[in-house]
Amino acid sequence: QQGDSSCFGDHWEERVFYDEVMSAVIAQDDNFLSPITVSLCEDSGWYLADYSATSIMPWGHGAGCEFYNNSCILTDSNGESYVPDYGRGYFCTSSAQRGCGPSHTHKMACTLMDYDLNPQYPPPPKMFEYFPTDPSQGGMNMENFCPSFGSTYKGLSAQELDCRDSRNEDFVNLYDE
């Protein structure tokens, strides 16, 4: 999308590097400086990298190559959309779903939009239509329209959904919703 005001091409791909500091969108829970970004800076010849300042991103960590190479949402023989095993805990199929955010530290809601209700945004292209009965549904366009656990809910801030803070127990009760 050259010539417009987007940041496509200037950052790591959001679908693959969701919570990395060089992805195009800042995650609401935590963001990580990965060894990959530091390596890029070092490879430019302008920097000497301090790898002790980096962290391994939880997003997709240990999920295998299928997580990165295959679709985030599949369709069964009945036309129902589902999250494949390699994407469980990362992707979702209903805005009512709750799960761990990309950093695995916050309880978040599924980010699933109906692009028909937001005409200022283009709908998912055919290759990213994950919901055959409602092709206008999808996650953020920078994530290849993959719906993931990245939204706050019930008017709560990301800080109020932090599972590491014992004061948030009433908000993040995983069995209550």
Salt bridges, closest charged atoms under 4 A:
ASP30 OD2 - ARG164 NH2 3.32
ASP85 OD1 - ARG88 NH1 2.58
GLU129 OE1 - LYS126 NZ 3.56
ASP162 OD2 - HIS106 NE2 3.63
ASP162 OD2 - ARG164 NH2 2.94
ASP165 OD2 - ARG167 NH2 2.68
GLU177 OE1 - ARG98 NE 3.62
GLU177 OE2 - LYS107 NZ 2.52
GLU177 OE1 - LYS154 NZ 3.48
